[in-house]
Amino acid sequence: MTENQIQFLRGCSATILAFAATGLIAAIFLSPDEPKNNSKFEVIDQYEGCSVIRYTDPTSRWHYFLKCS
């Protein structure tokens, strides 16, 4: 290979690497944040006309309850 071909390949590689790095950084920092659900009680299902409720305690354990109206 000639010196010009080597310089051309190095330039192409550097350009591709720069675009890939820019895209990766943009994907990390520009991604929208997911909304956080701070609710401790959540209705997750229905069972025989009752609501199945999941309670998350401060230690992140789940407890399930049935609420029938």
Contacts in CASP RR format, 6 or more apart in sequence:
PFRMAT RR
TARGET T0000
AUTHOR 0000-0000-0000
METHOD contacts of the structure
MODEL  1
MTENQIQFLRGCSATILAFAATGLIAAIFLSPDEPKNNSKFEVIDQYEGC
SVIRYTDPTSRWHYFLKCS
40 55 0 8 1.000
40 56 0 8 1.000
40 57 0 8 1.000
41 53 0 8 1.000
41 54 0 8 1.000
41 55 0 8 1.000
42 53 0 8 1.000
42 54 0 8 1.000
42 56 0 8 1.000
43 51 0 8 1.000
43 52 0 8 1.000
43 53 0 8 1.000
44 52 0 8 1.000
44 53 0 8 1.000
44 54 0 8 1.000
45 51 0 8 1.000
45 52 0 8 1.000
46 52 0 8 1.000
47 66 0 8 1.000
49 68 0 8 1.000
50 66 0 8 1.000
50 67 0 8 1.000
50 68 0 8 1.000
51 66 0 8 1.000
51 67 0 8 1.000
51 68 0 8 1.000
52 64 0 8 1.000
52 65 0 8 1.000
52 66 0 8 1.000
53 64 0 8 1.000
53 65 0 8 1.000
53 66 0 8 1.000
53 67 0 8 1.000
54 62 0 8 1.000
54 63 0 8 1.000
54 64 0 8 1.000
55 62 0 8 1.000
55 63 0 8 1.000
55 64 0 8 1.000
55 65 0 8 1.000
56 62 0 8 1.000
56 63 0 8 1.000
57 63 0 8 1.000
END
